[in-house]
Every structure is written in C-alpha cells, then in structure tokens.
Amino acid sequence: MAELLKRLQEEMKTAMKSGEKERLSVIRMLISEIKKVQIDRKKELSDDEIIQVLQKYAKQRKESIKQYREAGREDLAQKEEFELKVVQEFLPQPLSEEELKAVVEQAISETGASSMKDMGKVMKVVMEKVKGRADGSVVSAIVKEKLSGNG
C-alpha cells in the first residue's frame, strides 16, 4: 500500500477520535476518490499517482471557490476552502517562484532551447522535475518569459 494512502487512513482515524467531523468528511472523500481510480485502473496506485488524484481534487476545489465567490455564495466558498486546506496537507509543498525559475533555467540549458519553438521540450523536462509541486500554467508563463528573452 502506498505511504500516502496509509497516512490518509491514519489521519482519518485521528479525526474520528478527536471528533473533527468536517475534516473526517474531507479525508473520507479523498480516500474514496483514490479507491475509485484504483478500481478504474484495476491496480493499486503509487504515491505519485495518488498525488495526481489529490491535485485534481484540489484543482476542482479552487474552481468551485472561484465560481461560488462570483455567485456571491461566500458560505459555500469557505466550505470549499476548508476542503482545499485539508487536501493541501497531503500534497508536496509547492515550489517558490525563485525555485521554479531555477528549474526552468536548468531545463533550458539541458535542452539547449533558444526560442519559443523549444517550449514543448522545456515544459516536458520541467514538469517531470517538479511533479506535483507546481501548477502547469505558472510553469508555462515562466518558460515563455525566459524563452522570449524577458527573463
């Protein structure tokens, strides 16, 4: 069993014992999402695959928060924010912008990229290195900036 799934199950027991109903509900939902993917793929998931499931869940929460705020439903937005906070406890810590820029610069020199035509090559290398620790749109913006000569 993947370490991350074990950790989620331990946290679920802790939340049960301490009576944290909202937290327990979120953790159960996460475990349910993971099990659903395992059933679909007919195999146990690795920690990396579980991180992908949790990232997808976190992204959905962020989108919901935005939509609820636009609709003036602060109560629902706050509920989603709580869920997002719990999910983020189980995700790797995101890289800072400075760390990300360093990874992008390293990838550019590794691939010999010199123009925007090389963006795909650079993105592939960067995303492999930052697995789960950076949003693709942020990485893309930094790569564009560096390759266009503005970085």
Beta strands, then each sheet from edge to edge (+ up, - down):
end
